[in-house]
Each structure stands twice: as structure tokens, then as C-alpha cells.
């Protein structure tokens, strides 16, 4: 867990400010703000999964099928 905490935090600092700049912008209609945030959360979960399983990719390769 500790080996993935720093990369996850760095990814968070890159991802969420951009998402919030878009969502708090007055150009985005209010009807779509919740949908946009929900889609961003799905993308964020994928990013976290990728960061958390980065070590597992190298260990899992080369196995027998």
C-alpha cells in the first residue's frame, strides 16, 4: 500500500484540479455537472486501479497458460 500511495497522490493532484476547473466553469450546463463528475470518478477509479496494479503486471507476465 505504501508503495502506491505517493503515485496515487501525485495522480490525484494532476487529475482532480483539472476536473474541478471544468465542472466549476459557468460554460458547463448545470444539468451535466453531476454526470461529468460521475464519469470523472469512473475514470479516477480506473487510474487508481492501474496505479495499484502496476507492480502486479510485471510479476504476472511470463506465466504458463
mmCIF file of the N, C-alpha and C atoms, coordinates in Angstrom:
data_MODEL
# 
_entry.id   MODEL 
# 
loop_
_atom_site.group_PDB 
_atom_site.id 
_atom_site.type_symbol 
_atom_site.label_atom_id 
_atom_site.label_alt_id 
_atom_site.label_comp_id 
_atom_site.label_asym_id 
_atom_site.label_entity_id 
_atom_site.label_seq_id 
_atom_site.pdbx_PDB_ins_code 
_atom_site.Cartn_x 
_atom_site.Cartn_y 
_atom_site.Cartn_z 
_atom_site.occupancy 
_atom_site.B_iso_or_equiv 
_atom_site.pdbx_formal_charge 
_atom_site.auth_seq_id 
_atom_site.auth_comp_id 
_atom_site.auth_asym_id 
_atom_site.auth_atom_id 
_atom_site.pdbx_PDB_model_num 
ATOM 1   N N  . UNK A 1 1  ? 0.825   -1.190  0.000   1.00 0.00 ? 1  UNK A N  1 
ATOM 2   C CA . UNK A 1 1  ? 0.000   0.000   0.000   1.00 0.00 ? 1  UNK A CA 1 
ATOM 3   C C  . UNK A 1 1  ? 0.870   1.254   0.000   1.00 0.00 ? 1  UNK A C  1 
ATOM 4   N N  . UNK A 1 2  ? 1.904   1.275   0.807   1.00 0.00 ? 2  UNK A N  1 
ATOM 5   C CA . UNK A 1 2  ? 2.731   2.480   0.898   1.00 0.00 ? 2  UNK A CA 1 
ATOM 6   C C  . UNK A 1 2  ? 3.483   2.758   -0.398  1.00 0.00 ? 2  UNK A C  1 
ATOM 7   N N  . UNK A 1 3  ? 3.784   1.714   -1.166  1.00 0.00 ? 3  UNK A N  1 
ATOM 8   C CA . UNK A 1 3  ? 4.496   1.932   -2.429  1.00 0.00 ? 3  UNK A CA 1 
ATOM 9   C C  . UNK A 1 3  ? 3.596   2.550   -3.493  1.00 0.00 ? 3  UNK A C  1 
ATOM 10  N N  . UNK A 1 4  ? 2.286   2.426   -3.331  1.00 0.00 ? 4  UNK A N  1 
ATOM 11  C CA . UNK A 1 4  ? 1.360   3.012   -4.305  1.00 0.00 ? 4  UNK A CA 1 
ATOM 12  C C  . UNK A 1 4  ? 0.751   4.320   -3.822  1.00 0.00 ? 4  UNK A C  1 
ATOM 13  N N  . UNK A 1 5  ? 0.979   4.685   -2.566  1.00 0.00 ? 5  UNK A N  1 
ATOM 14  C CA . UNK A 1 5  ? 0.361   5.895   -2.018  1.00 0.00 ? 5  UNK A CA 1 
ATOM 15  C C  . UNK A 1 5  ? 0.865   7.163   -2.691  1.00 0.00 ? 5  UNK A C  1 
ATOM 16  N N  . UNK A 1 6  ? 2.158   7.292   -2.841  1.00 0.00 ? 6  UNK A N  1 
ATOM 17  C CA . UNK A 1 6  ? 2.726   8.509   -3.439  1.00 0.00 ? 6  UNK A CA 1 
ATOM 18  C C  . UNK A 1 6  ? 2.329   8.639   -4.912  1.00 0.00 ? 6  UNK A C  1 
ATOM 19  N N  . UNK A 1 7  ? 2.446   7.590   -5.738  1.00 0.00 ? 7  UNK A N  1 
ATOM 20  C CA . UNK A 1 7  ? 1.995   7.732   -7.127  1.00 0.00 ? 7  UNK A CA 1 
ATOM 21  C C  . UNK A 1 7  ? 0.502   8.039   -7.234  1.00 0.00 ? 7  UNK A C  1 
ATOM 22  N N  . UNK A 1 8  ? -0.307  7.458   -6.354  1.00 0.00 ? 8  UNK A N  1 
ATOM 23  C CA . UNK A 1 8  ? -1.743  7.739   -6.374  1.00 0.00 ? 8  UNK A CA 1 
ATOM 24  C C  . UNK A 1 8  ? -2.012  9.194   -6.001  1.00 0.00 ? 8  UNK A C  1 
ATOM 25  N N  . UNK A 1 9  ? -1.290  9.698   -5.013  1.00 0.00 ? 9  UNK A N  1 
ATOM 26  C CA . UNK A 1 9  ? -1.452  11.091  -4.603  1.00 0.00 ? 9  UNK A CA 1 
ATOM 27  C C  . UNK A 1 9  ? -1.019  12.042  -5.715  1.00 0.00 ? 9  UNK A C  1 
ATOM 28  N N  . UNK A 1 10 ? 0.084   11.736  -6.374  1.00 0.00 ? 10 UNK A N  1 
ATOM 29  C CA . UNK A 1 10 ? 0.544   12.576  -7.481  1.00 0.00 ? 10 UNK A CA 1 
ATOM 30  C C  . UNK A 1 10 ? -0.453  12.555  -8.635  1.00 0.00 ? 10 UNK A C  1 
ATOM 31  N N  . UNK A 1 11 ? -1.018  11.406  -8.915  1.00 0.00 ? 11 UNK A N  1 
ATOM 32  C CA . UNK A 1 11 ? -2.037  11.317  -9.960  1.00 0.00 ? 11 UNK A CA 1 
ATOM 33  C C  . UNK A 1 11 ? -3.266  12.127  -9.581  1.00 0.00 ? 11 UNK A C  1 
ATOM 34  N N  . UNK A 1 12 ? -3.613  12.080  -8.307  1.00 0.00 ? 12 UNK A N  1 
ATOM 35  C CA . UNK A 1 12 ? -4.762  12.841  -7.819  1.00 0.00 ? 12 UNK A CA 1 
ATOM 36  C C  . UNK A 1 12 ? -4.559  14.335  -8.011  1.00 0.00 ? 12 UNK A C  1 
ATOM 37  N N  . UNK A 1 13 ? -3.355  14.815  -7.704  1.00 0.00 ? 13 UNK A N  1 
ATOM 38  C CA . UNK A 1 13 ? -3.067  16.242  -7.853  1.00 0.00 ? 13 UNK A CA 1 
ATOM 39  C C  . UNK A 1 13 ? -3.100  16.682  -9.307  1.00 0.00 ? 13 UNK A C  1 
ATOM 40  N N  . UNK A 1 14 ? -2.837  15.775  -10.219 1.00 0.00 ? 14 UNK A N  1 
ATOM 41  C CA . UNK A 1 14 ? -2.909  16.123  -11.640 1.00 0.00 ? 14 UNK A CA 1 
ATOM 42  C C  . UNK A 1 14 ? -4.333  16.027  -12.180 1.00 0.00 ? 14 UNK A C  1 
ATOM 43  N N  . UNK A 1 15 ? -5.109  15.087  -11.674 1.00 0.00 ? 15 UNK A N  1 
ATOM 44  C CA . UNK A 1 15 ? -6.421  14.786  -12.249 1.00 0.00 ? 15 UNK A CA 1 
ATOM 45  C C  . UNK A 1 15 ? -7.530  15.697  -11.726 1.00 0.00 ? 15 UNK A C  1 
ATOM 46  N N  . UNK A 1 16 ? -7.694  15.753  -10.403 1.00 0.00 ? 16 UNK A N  1 
ATOM 47  C CA . UNK A 1 16 ? -8.858  16.423  -9.840  1.00 0.00 ? 16 UNK A CA 1 
ATOM 48  C C  . UNK A 1 16 ? -8.891  17.939  -10.027 1.00 0.00 ? 16 UNK A C  1 
ATOM 49  N N  . UNK A 1 17 ? -7.786  18.672  -9.964  1.00 0.00 ? 17 UNK A N  1 
ATOM 50  C CA . UNK A 1 17 ? -7.889  20.113  -10.237 1.00 0.00 ? 17 UNK A CA 1 
ATOM 51  C C  . UNK A 1 17 ? -8.418  20.408  -11.640 1.00 0.00 ? 17 UNK A C  1 
ATOM 52  N N  . UNK A 1 18 ? -7.987  19.632  -12.609 1.00 0.00 ? 18 UNK A N  1 
ATOM 53  C CA . UNK A 1 18 ? -8.494  19.814  -13.971 1.00 0.00 ? 18 UNK A CA 1 
ATOM 54  C C  . UNK A 1 18 ? -9.991  19.514  -14.040 1.00 0.00 ? 18 UNK A C  1 
ATOM 55  N N  . UNK A 1 19 ? -10.407 18.423  -13.405 1.00 0.00 ? 19 UNK A N  1 
ATOM 56  C CA . UNK A 1 19 ? -11.832 18.064  -13.400 1.00 0.00 ? 19 UNK A CA 1 
ATOM 57  C C  . UNK A 1 19 ? -12.656 19.175  -12.761 1.00 0.00 ? 19 UNK A C  1 
ATOM 58  N N  . UNK A 1 20 ? -12.176 19.711  -11.647 1.00 0.00 ? 20 UNK A N  1 
ATOM 59  C CA . UNK A 1 20 ? -12.946 20.743  -10.961 1.00 0.00 ? 20 UNK A CA 1 
ATOM 60  C C  . UNK A 1 20 ? -12.924 22.075  -11.704 1.00 0.00 ? 20 UNK A C  1 
ATOM 61  N N  . UNK A 1 21 ? -11.857 22.373  -12.396 1.00 0.00 ? 21 UNK A N  1 
ATOM 62  C CA . UNK A 1 21 ? -11.843 23.591  -13.217 1.00 0.00 ? 21 UNK A CA 1 
ATOM 63  C C  . UNK A 1 21 ? -12.907 23.514  -14.304 1.00 0.00 ? 21 UNK A C  1 
ATOM 64  N N  . UNK A 1 22 ? -13.070 22.349  -14.877 1.00 0.00 ? 22 UNK A N  1 
ATOM 65  C CA . UNK A 1 22 ? -14.099 22.172  -15.910 1.00 0.00 ? 22 UNK A CA 1 
ATOM 66  C C  . UNK A 1 22 ? -15.490 22.184  -15.283 1.00 0.00 ? 22 UNK A C  1 
ATOM 67  N N  . UNK A 1 23 ? -15.662 21.479  -14.179 1.00 0.00 ? 23 UNK A N  1 
ATOM 68  C CA . UNK A 1 23 ? -17.004 21.362  -13.601 1.00 0.00 ? 23 UNK A CA 1 
ATOM 69  C C  . UNK A 1 23 ? -17.488 22.664  -12.959 1.00 0.00 ? 23 UNK A C  1 
ATOM 70  N N  . UNK A 1 24 ? -16.581 23.479  -12.433 1.00 0.00 ? 24 UNK A N  1 
ATOM 71  C CA . UNK A 1 24 ? -16.990 24.743  -11.829 1.00 0.00 ? 24 UNK A CA 1 
ATOM 72  C C  . UNK A 1 24 ? -17.095 25.873  -12.844 1.00 0.00 ? 24 UNK A C  1 
ATOM 73  N N  . UNK A 1 25 ? -16.746 25.599  -14.078 1.00 0.00 ? 25 UNK A N  1 
ATOM 74  C CA . UNK A 1 25 ? -16.831 26.596  -15.126 1.00 0.00 ? 25 UNK A CA 1 
ATOM 75  C C  . UNK A 1 25 ? -18.302 26.879  -15.433 1.00 0.00 ? 25 UNK A C  1 
ATOM 76  N N  . UNK A 1 26 ? -18.636 28.147  -15.617 1.00 0.00 ? 26 UNK A N  1 
ATOM 77  C CA . UNK A 1 26 ? -20.019 28.518  -15.917 1.00 0.00 ? 26 UNK A CA 1 
ATOM 78  C C  . UNK A 1 26 ? -20.455 28.083  -17.306 1.00 0.00 ? 26 UNK A C  1 
ATOM 79  N N  . UNK A 1 27 ? -19.515 27.740  -18.165 1.00 0.00 ? 27 UNK A N  1 
ATOM 80  C CA . UNK A 1 27 ? -19.863 27.309  -19.516 1.00 0.00 ? 27 UNK A CA 1 
ATOM 81  C C  . UNK A 1 27 ? -20.529 25.931  -19.517 1.00 0.00 ? 27 UNK A C  1 
ATOM 82  N N  . UNK A 1 28 ? -20.278 25.128  -18.484 1.00 0.00 ? 28 UNK A N  1 
ATOM 83  C CA . UNK A 1 28 ? -20.906 23.806  -18.421 1.00 0.00 ? 28 UNK A CA 1 
ATOM 84  C C  . UNK A 1 28 ? -22.322 23.941  -17.863 1.00 0.00 ? 28 UNK A C  1 
ATOM 85  N N  . UNK A 1 29 ? -23.306 23.421  -18.597 1.00 0.00 ? 29 UNK A N  1 
ATOM 86  C CA . UNK A 1 29 ? -24.686 23.487  -18.094 1.00 0.00 ? 29 UNK A CA 1 
ATOM 87  C C  . UNK A 1 29 ? -24.841 22.723  -16.779 1.00 0.00 ? 29 UNK A C  1 
ATOM 88  N N  . UNK A 1 30 ? -25.679 23.240  -15.903 1.00 0.00 ? 30 UNK A N  1 
ATOM 89  C CA . UNK A 1 30 ? -25.865 22.630  -14.589 1.00 0.00 ? 30 UNK A CA 1 
ATOM 90  C C  . UNK A 1 30 ? -26.384 21.199  -14.690 1.00 0.00 ? 30 UNK A C  1 
ATOM 91  N N  . UNK A 1 31 ? -27.166 20.893  -15.736 1.00 0.00 ? 31 UNK A N  1 
ATOM 92  C CA . UNK A 1 31 ? -27.710 19.535  -15.884 1.00 0.00 ? 31 UNK A CA 1 
ATOM 93  C C  . UNK A 1 31 ? -26.598 18.508  -16.078 1.00 0.00 ? 31 UNK A C  1 
ATOM 94  N N  . UNK A 1 32 ? -25.472 18.912  -16.645 1.00 0.00 ? 32 UNK A N  1 
ATOM 95  C CA . UNK A 1 32 ? -24.412 17.968  -16.985 1.00 0.00 ? 32 UNK A CA 1 
ATOM 96  C C  . UNK A 1 32 ? -23.295 17.890  -15.944 1.00 0.00 ? 32 UNK A C  1 
ATOM 97  N N  . UNK A 1 33 ? -23.323 18.745  -14.946 1.00 0.00 ? 33 UNK A N  1 
ATOM 98  C CA . UNK A 1 33 ? -22.230 18.762  -13.964 1.00 0.00 ? 33 UNK A CA 1 
ATOM 99  C C  . UNK A 1 33 ? -22.148 17.453  -13.183 1.00 0.00 ? 33 UNK A C  1 
ATOM 100 N N  . UNK A 1 34 ? -23.274 16.953  -12.720 1.00 0.00 ? 34 UNK A N  1 
ATOM 101 C CA . UNK A 1 34 ? -23.266 15.707  -11.960 1.00 0.00 ? 34 UNK A CA 1 
ATOM 102 C C  . UNK A 1 34 ? -22.820 14.542  -12.841 1.00 0.00 ? 34 UNK A C  1 
ATOM 103 N N  . UNK A 1 35 ? -23.297 14.493  -14.070 1.00 0.00 ? 35 UNK A N  1 
ATOM 104 C CA . UNK A 1 35 ? -22.886 13.440  -14.998 1.00 0.00 ? 35 UNK A CA 1 
ATOM 105 C C  . UNK A 1 35 ? -21.386 13.511  -15.262 1.00 0.00 ? 35 UNK A C  1 
ATOM 106 N N  . UNK A 1 36 ? -20.868 14.715  -15.452 1.00 0.00 ? 36 UNK A N  1 
ATOM 107 C CA . UNK A 1 36 ? -19.440 14.891  -15.701 1.00 0.00 ? 36 UNK A CA 1 
ATOM 108 C C  . UNK A 1 36 ? -18.609 14.409  -14.515 1.00 0.00 ? 36 UNK A C  1 
ATOM 109 N N  . UNK A 1 37 ? -19.014 14.778  -13.306 1.00 0.00 ? 37 UNK A N  1 
ATOM 110 C CA . UNK A 1 37 ? -18.283 14.356  -12.107 1.00 0.00 ? 37 UNK A CA 1 
ATOM 111 C C  . UNK A 1 37 ? -18.356 12.841  -11.945 1.00 0.00 ? 37 UNK A C  1 
ATOM 112 N N  . UNK A 1 38 ? -19.524 12.253  -12.204 1.00 0.00 ? 38 UNK A N  1 
ATOM 113 C CA . UNK A 1 38 ? -19.649 10.791  -12.100 1.00 0.00 ? 38 UNK A CA 1 
ATOM 114 C C  . UNK A 1 38 ? -18.755 10.083  -13.108 1.00 0.00 ? 38 UNK A C  1 
ATOM 115 N N  . UNK A 1 39 ? -18.687 10.587  -14.319 1.00 0.00 ? 39 UNK A N  1 
ATOM 116 C CA . UNK A 1 39 ? -17.796 9.998   -15.324 1.00 0.00 ? 39 UNK A CA 1 
ATOM 117 C C  . UNK A 1 39 ? -16.332 10.169  -14.925 1.00 0.00 ? 39 UNK A C  1 
ATOM 118 N N  . UNK A 1 40 ? -16.011 11.319  -14.355 1.00 0.00 ? 40 UNK A N  1 
ATOM 119 C CA . UNK A 1 40 ? -14.640 11.550  -13.888 1.00 0.00 ? 40 UNK A CA 1 
ATOM 120 C C  . UNK A 1 40 ? -14.291 10.578  -12.765 1.00 0.00 ? 40 UNK A C  1 
ATOM 121 N N  . UNK A 1 41 ? -15.248 10.273  -11.899 1.00 0.00 ? 41 UNK A N  1 
ATOM 122 C CA . UNK A 1 41 ? -14.993 9.314   -10.820 1.00 0.00 ? 41 UNK A CA 1 
ATOM 123 C C  . UNK A 1 41 ? -14.721 7.920   -11.372 1.00 0.00 ? 41 UNK A C  1 
ATOM 124 N N  . UNK A 1 42 ? -15.440 7.526   -12.426 1.00 0.00 ? 42 UNK A N  1 
ATOM 125 C CA . UNK A 1 42 ? -15.194 6.225   -13.052 1.00 0.00 ? 42 UNK A CA 1 
ATOM 126 C C  . UNK A 1 42 ? -13.784 6.189   -13.636 1.00 0.00 ? 42 UNK A C  1 
ATOM 127 N N  . UNK A 1 43 ? -13.395 7.268   -14.305 1.00 0.00 ? 43 UNK A N  1 
ATOM 128 C CA . UNK A 1 43 ? -12.040 7.348   -14.857 1.00 0.00 ? 43 UNK A CA 1 
ATOM 129 C C  . UNK A 1 43 ? -11.022 7.305   -13.723 1.00 0.00 ? 43 UNK A C  1 
ATOM 130 N N  . UNK A 1 44 ? -11.301 7.999   -12.625 1.00 0.00 ? 44 UNK A N  1 
ATOM 131 C CA . UNK A 1 44 ? -10.371 8.035   -11.499 1.00 0.00 ? 44 UNK A CA 1 
ATOM 132 C C  . UNK A 1 44 ? -10.183 6.648   -10.885 1.00 0.00 ? 44 UNK A C  1 
ATOM 133 N N  . UNK A 1 45 ? -11.258 5.885   -10.771 1.00 0.00 ? 45 UNK A N  1 
ATOM 134 C CA . UNK A 1 45 ? -11.140 4.528   -10.235 1.00 0.00 ? 45 UNK A CA 1 
ATOM 135 C C  . UNK A 1 45 ? -10.268 3.677   -11.153 1.00 0.00 ? 45 UNK A C  1 
ATOM 136 N N  . UNK A 1 46 ? -10.392 3.872   -12.456 1.00 0.00 ? 46 UNK A N  1 
ATOM 137 C CA . UNK A 1 46 ? -9.529  3.152   -13.402 1.00 0.00 ? 46 UNK A CA 1 
ATOM 138 C C  . UNK A 1 46 ? -8.067  3.556   -13.222 1.00 0.00 ? 46 UNK A C  1 
ATOM 139 N N  . UNK A 1 47 ? -7.824  4.840   -13.012 1.00 0.00 ? 47 UNK A N  1 
ATOM 140 C CA . UNK A 1 47 ? -6.454  5.322   -12.788 1.00 0.00 ? 47 UNK A CA 1 
ATOM 141 C C  . UNK A 1 47 ? -5.889  4.709   -11.505 1.00 0.00 ? 47 UNK A C  1 
ATOM 142 N N  . UNK A 1 48 ? -6.674  4.716   -10.434 1.00 0.00 ? 48 UNK A N  1 
ATOM 143 C CA . UNK A 1 48 ? -6.207  4.130   -9.175  1.00 0.00 ? 48 UNK A CA 1 
ATOM 144 C C  . UNK A 1 48 ? -5.939  2.638   -9.318  1.00 0.00 ? 48 UNK A C  1 
ATOM 145 N N  . UNK A 1 49 ? -6.793  1.955   -10.043 1.00 0.00 ? 49 UNK A N  1 
ATOM 146 C CA . UNK A 1 49 ? -6.586  0.527   -10.265 1.00 0.00 ? 49 UNK A CA 1 
ATOM 147 C C  . UNK A 1 49 ? -5.296  0.278   -11.026 1.00 0.00 ? 49 UNK A C  1 
ATOM 148 N N  . UNK A 1 50 ? -5.046  1.115   -12.014 1.00 0.00 ? 50 UNK A N  1 
ATOM 149 C CA . UNK A 1 50 ? -3.816  0.984   -12.808 1.00 0.00 ? 50 UNK A CA 1 
ATOM 150 C C  . UNK A 1 50 ? -2.580  1.230   -11.936 1.00 0.00 ? 50 UNK A C  1 
ATOM 151 N N  . UNK A 1 51 ? -2.637  2.273   -11.095 1.00 0.00 ? 51 UNK A N  1 
ATOM 152 C CA . UNK A 1 51 ? -1.504  2.587   -10.218 1.00 0.00 ? 51 UNK A CA 1 
ATOM 153 C C  . UNK A 1 51 ? -1.289  1.459   -9.205  1.00 0.00 ? 51 UNK A C  1 
ATOM 154 N N  . UNK A 1 52 ? -2.367  0.950   -8.632  1.00 0.00 ? 52 UNK A N  1 
ATOM 155 C CA . UNK A 1 52 ? -2.253  -0.083  -7.601  1.00 0.00 ? 52 UNK A CA 1 
ATOM 156 C C  . UNK A 1 52 ? -1.757  -1.405  -8.163  1.00 0.00 ? 52 UNK A C  1 
ATOM 157 N N  . UNK A 1 53 ? -2.065  -1.688  -9.417  1.00 0.00 ? 53 UNK A N  1 
ATOM 158 C CA . UNK A 1 53 ? -1.697  -2.975  -10.005 1.00 0.00 ? 53 UNK A CA 1 
ATOM 159 C C  . UNK A 1 53 ? -0.497  -2.896  -10.926 1.00 0.00 ? 53 UNK A C  1 
ATOM 160 N N  . UNK A 1 54 ? 0.203   -1.790  -10.917 1.00 0.00 ? 54 UNK A N  1 
ATOM 161 C CA . UNK A 1 54 ? 1.375   -1.635  -11.782 1.00 0.00 ? 54 UNK A CA 1 
ATOM 162 C C  . UNK A 1 54 ? 2.443   -2.677  -11.459 1.00 0.00 ? 54 UNK A C  1 
ATOM 163 N N  . UNK A 1 55 ? 2.664   -2.966  -10.186 1.00 0.00 ? 55 UNK A N  1 
ATOM 164 C CA . UNK A 1 55 ? 3.645   -3.981  -9.793  1.00 0.00 ? 55 UNK A CA 1 
ATOM 165 C C  . UNK A 1 55 ? 3.182   -5.376  -10.185 1.00 0.00 ? 55 UNK A C  1 
ATOM 166 N N  . UNK A 1 56 ? 1.897   -5.629  -10.125 1.00 0.00 ? 56 UNK A N  1 
ATOM 167 C CA . UNK A 1 56 ? 1.366   -6.943  -10.449 1.00 0.00 ? 56 UNK A CA 1 
ATOM 168 C C  . UNK A 1 56 ? 1.503   -7.305  -11.911 1.00 0.00 ? 56 UNK A C  1 
ATOM 169 N N  . UNK A 1 57 ? 1.563   -6.298  -12.786 1.00 0.00 ? 57 UNK A N  1 
ATOM 170 C CA . UNK A 1 57 ? 1.708   -6.565  -14.218 1.00 0.00 ? 57 UNK A CA 1 
ATOM 171 C C  . UNK A 1 57 ? 3.039   -7.234  -14.513 1.00 0.00 ? 57 UNK A C  1 
ATOM 172 N N  . UNK A 1 58 ? 4.098   -6.740  -13.911 1.00 0.00 ? 58 UNK A N  1 
ATOM 173 C CA . UNK A 1 58 ? 5.414   -7.302  -14.202 1.00 0.00 ? 58 UNK A CA 1 
ATOM 174 C C  . UNK A 1 58 ? 5.570   -8.675  -13.563 1.00 0.00 ? 58 UNK A C  1 
ATOM 175 N N  . UNK A 1 59 ? 4.946   -8.904  -12.432 1.00 0.00 ? 59 UNK A N  1 
ATOM 176 C CA . UNK A 1 59 ? 5.043   -10.199 -11.776 1.00 0.00 ? 59 UNK A CA 1 
ATOM 177 C C  . UNK A 1 59 ? 4.167   -11.238 -12.463 1.00 0.00 ? 59 UNK A C  1 
ATOM 178 N N  . UNK A 1 60 ? 3.026   -10.806 -13.016 1.00 0.00 ? 60 UNK A N  1 
ATOM 179 C CA . UNK A 1 60 ? 2.087   -11.742 -13.619 1.00 0.00 ? 60 UNK A CA 1 
ATOM 180 C C  . UNK A 1 60 ? 2.476   -12.186 -15.014 1.00 0.00 ? 60 UNK A C  1 
ATOM 181 N N  . UNK A 1 61 ? 3.375   -11.503 -15.678 1.00 0.00 ? 61 UNK A N  1 
ATOM 182 C CA . UNK A 1 61 ? 3.763   -11.867 -17.036 1.00 0.00 ? 61 UNK A CA 1 
ATOM 183 C C  . UNK A 1 61 ? 4.729   -13.037 -17.012 1.00 0.00 ? 61 UNK A C  1 
ATOM 184 N N  . UNK A 1 62 ? 4.668   -13.816 -18.060 1.00 0.00 ? 62 UNK A N  1 
ATOM 185 C CA . UNK A 1 62 ? 5.607   -14.918 -18.188 1.00 0.00 ? 62 UNK A CA 1 
ATOM 186 C C  . UNK A 1 62 ? 5.117   -16.208 -17.573 1.00 0.00 ? 62 UNK A C  1 
ATOM 187 N N  . UNK A 1 63 ? 3.870   -16.220 -17.112 1.00 0.00 ? 63 UNK A N  1 
ATOM 188 C CA . UNK A 1 63 ? 3.322   -17.435 -16.531 1.00 0.00 ? 63 UNK A CA 1 
ATOM 189 C C  . UNK A 1 63 ? 2.866   -18.403 -17.604 1.00 0.00 ? 63 UNK A C  1 
ATOM 190 N N  . UNK A 1 64 ? 2.624   -19.642 -17.217 1.00 0.00 ? 64 UNK A N  1 
ATOM 191 C CA . UNK A 1 64 ? 2.171   -20.644 -18.188 1.00 0.00 ? 64 UNK A CA 1 
ATOM 192 C C  . UNK A 1 64 ? 0.673   -20.525 -18.395 1.00 0.00 ? 64 UNK A C  1 
ATOM 193 N N  . UNK A 1 65 ? 0.215   -20.859 -19.603 1.00 0.00 ? 65 UNK A N  1 
ATOM 194 C CA . UNK A 1 65 ? -1.211  -20.794 -19.934 1.00 0.00 ? 65 UNK A CA 1 
ATOM 195 C C  . UNK A 1 65 ? -1.767  -22.163 -20.089 1.00 0.00 ? 65 UNK A C  1 
# 
